[in-house]
């Protein structure tokens, strides 16, 4: 059962996930560092948003010198 304190963070993660989605749709695959700077979302919140989208099978991860995340 969600508490009152959990609801705002869930909304923040959802909002961040939407921003991550829009950024990746317009910019293409990005590293986490670049995605953080492009969105302005704090790193911890951004990682939660990426996890949310990954769990929903919306993201693809590219391995290379640096790992990049992009949309499927």
N, C-alpha and C positions, 0 to 999 in steps of 0.2 A: 504494500500500500504506500503510495507516494505521500510524503509530508508536504506541508506548505513550503518548507525551505527547498525541497527538491524541484518544485515546479518552475521557479525562475531559472535555475540552471538548465533544466531540460529545454526551456524556451530559448535560452541563450545558445545552447548547442544546436538546436534546430535552425535558428537564425544564422549561425556561423556556417552550418552545412549548406544553407542556401547561398550564402556568399561564396563559399568554396566552389560550389557547383557553377555559379555564374562566372567566376574568375577562370576556372578551368575551361569552360565553354568558349570564352573569348580569347584566352591566352594559350591554350593547349597545355600539354604536360609541363609541370613545374616541380622543382625540388621543394621539400617542406620549408626550407629557409626562404626561398623565393616566394612561395605561396603565403608565408607569414607576412613578408614585407608587402606583397601586392594587396593583401586583404586588410592589413592593419589589425587583424585578430590576434590576441595574445596566444603565444605558442601552445600553452596547455589546452586552451579552449579549441584552438585549431586542430590539435591532435584528436580531441574528442569528436569534433565534427568529421574529420577524415575517417575515424573509426566507425562512426554512424553510417556514413556513405559506403564504406567498405562492407559493413555488415549487410547492407541492403544490396550488395553486389553491383554498385554503380561505378566503381573505380577500377582502373587497371594500374598496375605498378610496373615501371620500367627499371630494370637493373642496368647498371653501367658504372661509370666512375662515381656518379651520384645517383641515388634512387630518385626517380621522379614519379609523381602521381598524376594520372589523367583520367578522363572519362572513358567509360566503355562505349 
